[in-house]
Amino acid sequence: MRSCPYCGAPLTFERMEKIYTCSGCGAALSLQDIVELRERARAEKEKTFKEKRRHEEYLEWWLSSKK
């Protein structure tokens, strides 16, 4: 079962309209919308992780060069 990318509640599939409807927030999404939102969230999370890692590497370098 899929979960809503906005609130995390379960999605139900409406066969006639071919859309997923969220039982929590009421969002109506196509499968393409769900894929795009998840991909965007994954890319943002990866970007944040890379920035944090770069910051930690810089901090480690900074502290090691001050000895």
Secondary structure, DSSP 4 states (H G I P E B T S, - for coil): --B-TTT-PBEEEETTTTEEEETTT--EE-HHHHHHHHHHHHHHHHHHHHHHHHHHHHHHHHHHHT-
